Each structure stands twice: as structure tokens, then as C-alpha cells.
Amino acid sequence: MNDLQFIKSAEITLLSSYLNDFNLLESTNFKEDFFYFSENKEVFKAMQSLLKKELPVDEDFILKEIKAKGDYQSKLIEILTTT
């Protein structure tokens, strides 16, 4: 596994953890700038925005928040299927 693959895998695992444990997202000190891959950064920004709006942080709301453009739906599937 090269460095970029490792970074991508780590970012996806982190986002998956946030989706599976709401308390982690609430208590994180992570910032969007910590993400290398732009699609992961956008998903994280959507999660943070939903949290601030006190809306559910789930795949449906995330897709609505990022307006489901680009490859975000398949990105969310990848995140959701990561354990």
C-alpha cells in the first residue's frame, strides 16, 4: 500500500467512525483542513454542518447537504461499508 492509499484508507475509516458513533463527531478536534482528499473533506464539512444545525448526521442528510454532486453517493457507500 502506498502513502496515498494509506491516507485515503485512514480518512475513510475516520469518517466511518464518525457516522457510526455520533459522540466521536461531537467531541472531535479534527478540522476539515486535516483531510487530504477533497471528497472526504466535503463529507466531513457536511457532517460538521449538520451537527451545528442539530440535524441527523446520516447518509441521506449528508447527500442533501453536499447536494449529491459528483461521486459523493459512491463515496458515502464506501464510507458506510468500512468497518
N, CA, C and O atoms as a GROMACS GRO file, in nm:
protein
  332
    1MET      N    1   0.086  -0.117   0.000
    1MET     CA    2   0.000   0.000   0.000
    1MET      C    3   0.090   0.123   0.000
    1MET      O    4   0.180   0.136   0.084
    2ASN      N    5   0.066   0.214  -0.095
    2ASN     CA    6   0.147   0.335  -0.096
    2ASN      C    7   0.090   0.439   0.000
    2ASN      O    8  -0.017   0.420   0.058
    3ASP      N    9   0.161   0.548   0.014
    3ASP     CA   10   0.123   0.651   0.113
    3ASP      C   11  -0.016   0.709   0.087
    3ASP      O   12  -0.094   0.727   0.180
    4LEU      N   13  -0.048   0.738  -0.040
    4LEU     CA   14  -0.179   0.796  -0.071
    4LEU      C   15  -0.292   0.698  -0.043
    4LEU      O   16  -0.398   0.738   0.006
    5GLN      N   17  -0.270   0.572  -0.072
    5GLN     CA   18  -0.372   0.471  -0.040
    5GLN      C   19  -0.392   0.461   0.110
    5GLN      O   20  -0.505   0.447   0.157
    6PHE      N   21  -0.283   0.468   0.185
    6PHE     CA   22  -0.292   0.463   0.330
    6PHE      C   23  -0.370   0.584   0.384
    6PHE      O   24  -0.456   0.570   0.470
    7ILE      N   25  -0.339   0.702   0.332
    7ILE     CA   26  -0.408   0.825   0.376
    7ILE      C   27  -0.556   0.816   0.344
    7ILE      O   28  -0.641   0.848   0.427
    8LYS      N   29  -0.588   0.772   0.222
    8LYS     CA   30  -0.728   0.759   0.182
    8LYS      C   31  -0.802   0.662   0.272
    8LYS      O   32  -0.913   0.690   0.318
    9SER      N   33  -0.740   0.548   0.299
    9SER     CA   34  -0.800   0.448   0.386
    9SER      C   35  -0.821   0.502   0.528
    9SER      O   36  -0.925   0.478   0.589
   10ALA      N   37  -0.724   0.575   0.578
   10ALA     CA   38  -0.735   0.632   0.713
   10ALA      C   39  -0.848   0.735   0.719
   10ALA      O   40  -0.925   0.737   0.815
   11GLU      N   41  -0.858   0.820   0.617
   11GLU     CA   42  -0.965   0.920   0.615
   11GLU      C   43  -1.102   0.855   0.609
   11GLU      O   44  -1.194   0.897   0.679
   12ILE      N   45  -1.116   0.752   0.527
   12ILE     CA   46  -1.245   0.683   0.515
   12ILE      C   47  -1.280   0.613   0.646
   12ILE      O   48  -1.396   0.614   0.688
   13THR      N   49  -1.183   0.554   0.710
   13THR     CA   50  -1.207   0.488   0.839
   13THR      C   51  -1.251   0.589   0.943
   13THR      O   52  -1.341   0.562   1.022
   14LEU      N   53  -1.189   0.706   0.944
   14LEU     CA   54  -1.227   0.811   1.038
   14LEU      C   55  -1.370   0.857   1.014
   14LEU      O   56  -1.448   0.869   1.108
   15LEU      N   57  -1.404   0.883   0.888
   15LEU     CA   58  -1.541   0.927   0.856
   15LEU      C   59  -1.643   0.819   0.892
   15LEU      O   60  -1.752   0.850   0.940
   16SER      N   61  -1.608   0.696   0.868
   16SER     CA   62  -1.697   0.586   0.904
   16SER      C   63  -1.719   0.581   1.055
   16SER      O   64  -1.830   0.556   1.102
   17SER      N   65  -1.613   0.604   1.129
   17SER     CA   66  -1.625   0.607   1.276
   17SER      C   67  -1.719   0.717   1.321
   17SER      O   68  -1.800   0.698   1.412
   18TYR      N   69  -1.708   0.832   1.257
   18TYR     CA   70  -1.797   0.944   1.292
   18TYR      C   71  -1.942   0.911   1.262
   18TYR      O   72  -2.032   0.948   1.339
   19LEU      N   73  -1.967   0.840   1.151
   19LEU     CA   74  -2.105   0.802   1.118
   19LEU      C   75  -2.160   0.698   1.214
   19LEU      O   76  -2.279   0.697   1.245
   20ASN      N   77  -2.073   0.611   1.262
   20ASN     CA   78  -2.117   0.504   1.350
   20ASN      C   79  -2.124   0.542   1.497
   20ASN      O   80  -2.190   0.474   1.576
   21ASP      N   81  -2.057   0.650   1.534
   21ASP     CA   82  -2.057   0.694   1.673
   21ASP      C   83  -2.066   0.847   1.677
   21ASP      O   84  -1.965   0.917   1.666
   22PHE      N   85  -2.187   0.894   1.692
   22PHE     CA   86  -2.215   1.037   1.691
   22PHE      C   87  -2.132   1.113   1.795
   22PHE      O   88  -2.093   1.227   1.771
   23ASN      N   89  -2.106   1.050   1.909
   23ASN     CA   90  -2.028   1.117   2.015
   23ASN      C   91  -1.886   1.151   1.969
   23ASN      O   92  -1.830   1.252   2.011
   24LEU      N   93  -1.828   1.067   1.884
   24LEU     CA   94  -1.695   1.096   1.832
   24LEU      C   95  -1.696   1.224   1.749
   24LEU      O   96  -1.605   1.307   1.760
   25LEU      N   97  -1.797   1.239   1.667
   25LEU     CA   98  -1.807   1.358   1.584
   25LEU      C   99  -1.824   1.483   1.669
   25LEU      O  100  -1.764   1.587   1.641
   26GLU      N  101  -1.906   1.472   1.771
   26GLU     CA  102  -1.929   1.587   1.860
   26GLU      C  103  -1.804   1.630   1.933
   26GLU      O  104  -1.784   1.749   1.958
   27SER      N  105  -1.720   1.536   1.968
   27SER     CA  106  -1.605   1.566   2.052
   27SER      C  107  -1.474   1.581   1.975
   27SER      O  108  -1.368   1.599   2.035
   28THR      N  109  -1.479   1.572   1.843
   28THR     CA  110  -1.355   1.574   1.766
   28THR      C  111  -1.290   1.713   1.763
   28THR      O  112  -1.358   1.816   1.768
   29ASN      N  113  -1.159   1.712   1.756
   29ASN     CA  114  -1.083   1.835   1.736
   29ASN      C  115  -1.034   1.844   1.592
   29ASN      O  116  -0.959   1.936   1.557
   30PHE      N  117  -1.076   1.749   1.510
   30PHE     CA  118  -1.035   1.748   1.370
   30PHE      C  119  -1.094   1.868   1.297
   30PHE      O  120  -1.204   1.914   1.329
   31LYS      N  121  -1.021   1.917   1.202
   31LYS     CA  122  -1.065   2.027   1.117
   31LYS      C  123  -1.067   1.977   0.973
   31LYS      O  124  -0.997   1.882   0.938
   32GLU      N  125  -1.146   2.040   0.890
   32GLU     CA  126  -1.156   1.998   0.751
   32GLU      C  127  -1.022   2.003   0.680
   32GLU      O  128  -0.998   1.925   0.587
   33ASP      N  129  -0.935   2.093   0.720
   33ASP     CA  130  -0.803   2.106   0.657
   33ASP      C  131  -0.713   1.985   0.683
   33ASP      O  132  -0.610   1.970   0.617
   34PHE      N  133  -0.750   1.900   0.776
   34PHE     CA  134  -0.670   1.782   0.805
   34PHE      C  135  -0.688   1.674   0.697
   34PHE      O  136  -0.608   1.580   0.690
   35PHE      N  137  -0.791   1.687   0.615
   35PHE     CA  138  -0.818   1.588   0.511
   35PHE      C  139  -0.740   1.621   0.384
   35PHE      O  140  -0.736   1.736   0.341
   36TYR      N  141  -0.679   1.521   0.326
   36TYR     CA  142  -0.602   1.537   0.204
   36TYR      C  143  -0.692   1.529   0.081
   36TYR      O  144  -0.678   1.608  -0.012
   37PHE      N  145  -0.785   1.434   0.081
   37PHE     CA  146  -0.872   1.412  -0.034
   37PHE      C  147  -0.996   1.501  -0.024
   37PHE      O  148  -1.066   1.502   0.076
   38SER      N  149  -1.020   1.576  -0.132
   38SER     CA  150  -1.126   1.677  -0.130
   38SER      C  151  -1.264   1.617  -0.107
   38SER      O  152  -1.347   1.677  -0.038
   39GLU      N  153  -1.291   1.498  -0.162
   39GLU     CA  154  -1.424   1.439  -0.141
   39GLU      C  155  -1.445   1.402   0.005
   39GLU      O  156  -1.556   1.413   0.056
   40ASN      N  157  -1.340   1.357   0.073
   40ASN     CA  158  -1.351   1.327   0.215
   40ASN      C  159  -1.368   1.455   0.296
   40ASN      O  160  -1.443   1.459   0.394
   41LYS      N  161  -1.299   1.559   0.254
   41LYS     CA  162  -1.312   1.690   0.320
   41LYS      C  163  -1.456   1.741   0.309
   41LYS      O  164  -1.511   1.793   0.405
   42GLU      N  165  -1.516   1.725   0.191
   42GLU     CA  166  -1.654   1.772   0.171
   42GLU      C  167  -1.753   1.693   0.256
   42GLU      O  168  -1.847   1.750   0.311
   43VAL      N  169  -1.732   1.564   0.267
   43VAL     CA  170  -1.819   1.481   0.352
   43VAL      C  171  -1.805   1.525   0.497
   43VAL      O  172  -1.905   1.538   0.568
   44PHE      N  173  -1.682   1.547   0.542
   44PHE     CA  174  -1.660   1.592   0.680
   44PHE      C  175  -1.725   1.728   0.704
   44PHE      O  176  -1.789   1.749   0.807
   45LYS      N  177  -1.709   1.820   0.610
   45LYS     CA  178  -1.772   1.952   0.624
   45LYS      C  179  -1.923   1.940   0.634
   45LYS      O  180  -1.986   2.010   0.712
   46ALA      N  181  -1.981   1.852   0.555
   46ALA     CA  182  -2.125   1.830   0.561
   46ALA      C  183  -2.166   1.775   0.698
   46ALA      O  184  -2.267   1.816   0.754
   47MET      N  185  -2.088   1.681   0.750
   47MET     CA  186  -2.117   1.625   0.882
   47MET      C  187  -2.113   1.734   0.989
   47MET      O  188  -2.202   1.742   1.074
   48GLN      N  189  -2.011   1.818   0.985
   48GLN     CA  190  -1.997   1.926   1.083
   48GLN      C  191  -2.113   2.026   1.070
   48GLN      O  192  -2.166   2.073   1.171
   49SER      N  193  -2.151   2.057   0.949
   49SER     CA  194  -2.261   2.150   0.926
   49SER      C  195  -2.393   2.094   0.982
   49SER      O  196  -2.468   2.166   1.046
   50LEU      N  197  -2.418   1.967   0.956
   50LEU     CA  198  -2.540   1.904   1.009
   50LEU      C  199  -2.539   1.904   1.161
   50LEU      O  200  -2.642   1.928   1.224
   51LEU      N  201  -2.425   1.876   1.219
   51LEU     CA  202  -2.411   1.876   1.364
   51LEU      C  203  -2.446   2.014   1.422
   51LEU      O  204  -2.518   2.024   1.520
   52LYS      N  205  -2.394   2.119   1.359
   52LYS     CA  206  -2.422   2.256   1.405
   52LYS      C  207  -2.570   2.292   1.391
   52LYS      O  208  -2.624   2.366   1.472
   53LYS      N  209  -2.633   2.238   1.287
   53LYS     CA  210  -2.776   2.264   1.263
   53LYS      C  211  -2.866   2.173   1.346
   53LYS      O  212  -2.988   2.184   1.341
   54GLU      N  213  -2.804   2.083   1.423
   54GLU     CA  214  -2.876   1.985   1.504
   54GLU      C  215  -2.967   1.896   1.420
   54GLU      O  216  -3.079   1.863   1.459
   55LEU      N  217  -2.916   1.858   1.303
   55LEU     CA  218  -2.986   1.765   1.214
   55LEU      C  219  -2.917   1.630   1.221
   55LEU      O  220  -2.802   1.621   1.263
   56PRO      N  221  -2.986   1.524   1.180
   56PRO     CA  222  -2.924   1.392   1.182
   56PRO      C  223  -2.801   1.387   1.091
   56PRO      O  224  -2.802   1.440   0.980
   57VAL      N  225  -2.698   1.324   1.139
   57VAL     CA  226  -2.577   1.305   1.060
   57VAL      C  227  -2.584   1.163   1.004
   57VAL      O  228  -2.526   1.070   1.060
   58ASP      N  229  -2.655   1.149   0.894
   58ASP     CA  230  -2.667   1.020   0.828
   58ASP      C  231  -2.652   1.039   0.678
   58ASP      O  232  -2.642   1.152   0.629
   59GLU      N  233  -2.650   0.929   0.606
   59GLU     CA  234  -2.620   0.938   0.463
   59GLU      C  235  -2.718   1.024   0.385
   59GLU      O  236  -2.677   1.095   0.293
   60ASP      N  237  -2.846   1.019   0.418
   60ASP     CA  238  -2.945   1.099   0.346
   60ASP      C  239  -2.921   1.248   0.366
   60ASP      O  240  -2.922   1.325   0.271
   61PHE      N  241  -2.901   1.287   0.490
   61PHE     CA  242  -2.878   1.429   0.518
   61PHE      C  243  -2.744   1.477   0.464
   61PHE      O  244  -2.732   1.591   0.420
   62ILE      N  245  -2.644   1.391   0.469
   62ILE     CA  246  -2.514   1.429   0.415
   62ILE      C  247  -2.524   1.454   0.265
   62ILE      O  248  -2.472   1.553   0.214
   63LEU      N  249  -2.592   1.363   0.194
   63LEU     CA  250  -2.610   1.382   0.050
   63LEU      C  251  -2.685   1.511   0.019
   63LEU      O  252  -2.650   1.582  -0.076
   64LYS      N  253  -2.787   1.541   0.097
   64LYS     CA  254  -2.860   1.667   0.076
   64LYS      C  255  -2.771   1.787   0.104
   64LYS      O  256  -2.778   1.888   0.034
   65GLU      N  257  -2.688   1.775   0.206
   65GLU     CA  258  -2.601   1.887   0.245
   65GLU      C  259  -2.497   1.917   0.137
   65GLU      O  260  -2.465   2.034   0.113
   66ILE      N  261  -2.445   1.816   0.074
   66ILE     CA  262  -2.345   1.838  -0.031
   66ILE      C  263  -2.407   1.836  -0.170
   66ILE      O  264  -2.338   1.840  -0.271
   67LYS      N  265  -2.539   1.831  -0.172
   67LYS     CA  266  -2.618   1.840  -0.294
   67LYS      C  267  -2.592   1.726  -0.393
   67LYS      O  268  -2.617   1.738  -0.513
   68ALA      N  269  -2.540   1.616  -0.339
   68ALA     CA  270  -2.524   1.490  -0.415
   68ALA      C  271  -2.457   1.510  -0.550
   68ALA      O  272  -2.492   1.442  -0.647
   69LYS      N  273  -2.363   1.600  -0.558
   69LYS     CA  274  -2.292   1.623  -0.684
   69LYS      C  275  -2.167   1.537  -0.691
   69LYS      O  276  -2.114   1.495  -0.588
   70GLY      N  277  -2.122   1.511  -0.809
   70GLY     CA  278  -2.001   1.433  -0.827
   70GLY      C  279  -2.020   1.289  -0.787
   70GLY      O  280  -2.126   1.230  -0.811
   71ASP      N  281  -1.919   1.234  -0.727
   71ASP     CA  282  -1.918   1.093  -0.691
   71ASP      C  283  -1.945   1.074  -0.542
   71ASP      O  284  -1.900   0.976  -0.483
   72TYR      N  285  -2.016   1.166  -0.481
   72TYR     CA  286  -2.035   1.161  -0.337
   72TYR      C  287  -2.120   1.044  -0.291
   72TYR      O  288  -2.099   0.991  -0.182
   73GLN      N  289  -2.217   1.003  -0.371
   73GLN     CA  290  -2.300   0.890  -0.330
   73GLN      C  291  -2.216   0.764  -0.319
   73GLN      O  292  -2.228   0.690  -0.221
   74SER      N  293  -2.131   0.738  -0.416
   74SER     CA  294  -2.046   0.619  -0.406
   74SER      C  295  -1.942   0.636  -0.295
   74SER      O  296  -1.903   0.538  -0.232
   75LYS      N  297  -1.898   0.760  -0.270
   75LYS     CA  298  -1.805   0.785  -0.160
   75LYS      C  299  -1.872   0.751  -0.027
   75LYS      O  300  -1.810   0.690   0.059
   76LEU      N  301  -1.998   0.789  -0.010
   76LEU     CA  302  -2.070   0.757   0.113
   76LEU      C  303  -2.089   0.606   0.129
   76LEU      O  304  -2.079   0.553   0.239
   77ILE      N  305  -2.116   0.540   0.020
   77ILE     CA  306  -2.128   0.393   0.026
   77ILE      C  307  -1.996   0.332   0.072
   77ILE      O  308  -1.994   0.240   0.154
   78GLU      N  309  -1.886   0.384   0.019
   78GLU     CA  310  -1.755   0.335   0.061
   78GLU      C  311  -1.731   0.359   0.209
   78GLU      O  312  -1.677   0.273   0.279
   79ILE      N  313  -1.771   0.476   0.258
   79ILE     CA  314  -1.755   0.509   0.400
   79ILE      C  315  -1.844   0.421   0.486
   79ILE      O  316  -1.800   0.370   0.590
   80LEU      N  317  -1.968   0.404   0.443
   80LEU     CA  318  -2.063   0.326   0.522
   80LEU      C  319  -2.027   0.178   0.530
   80LEU      O  320  -2.061   0.110   0.626
   81THR      N  321  -1.958   0.128   0.429
   81THR     CA  322  -1.924  -0.014   0.429
   81THR      C  323  -1.788  -0.041   0.493
   81THR      O  324  -1.743  -0.155   0.498
   82THR      N  325  -1.722   0.064   0.541
   82THR     CA  326  -1.594   0.048   0.609
   82THR      C  327  -1.620   0.018   0.755
   82THR      O  328  -1.704   0.083   0.819
   83THR      N  329  -1.550  -0.079   0.808
   83THR     CA  330  -1.568  -0.112   0.950
   83THR      C  331  -1.442  -0.089   1.027
   83THR      O  332  -1.438  -0.112   1.148
   0.00000   0.00000   0.00000
